């Protein structure tokens, strides 16, 4: 695989969770894989799991990731 993605810290009381993603293969960066994977996971989180909020923590220096996350809202 080129990386991993998942929802962590799911809370039924808060209807929330935290997104974690890593694309470890530099040759795969900038190819849209992260954006597609995040979109699918968020669809699942909100539509299937009924979450109201998904948190994300990101390093300020990860400008490529931040740009992707902002495009996805």
Secondary structure, DSSP 8 states (H G I E B T S, - for coil): --EEEEEEEEETTTTEEEEEEEE--GGGTTSSHHHHHHHHHHHIIIIIS--SEEE----TT-HHHHHHHHHH-
